[in-house]
Amino acid sequence: MVPRGTITSSGRRAAAGLTGQMIMAGTSRDSLSRLIADFEDGTLTIDVERALPLDDADKGLETMANRRARGKIVITIND
């Protein structure tokens, strides 16, 4: 990220001497489209700690509350 919330590729961030581990995106179509493109081409990666079924969501909350999560906790919902 750079001032004013502009999304940049990892190469541009590195060239600017910027590092980071968290990206926040607004809800604009342009911002989300760029995030999706970066995810699809492998520029943006998402660390997933684990995926849990909805019935076990409390285990994910406990992991987060105990500050043990090293990535995202994904809750899956099966129809």
ABEGO torsion letter per residue (X at the ends): XBBGGBBBBAAAAAAAGBBBABBBBBABAAAAAAAAAAAAAGABBBBBABBBBAAAAAAAAAAAAAGABABBBBBBBBX
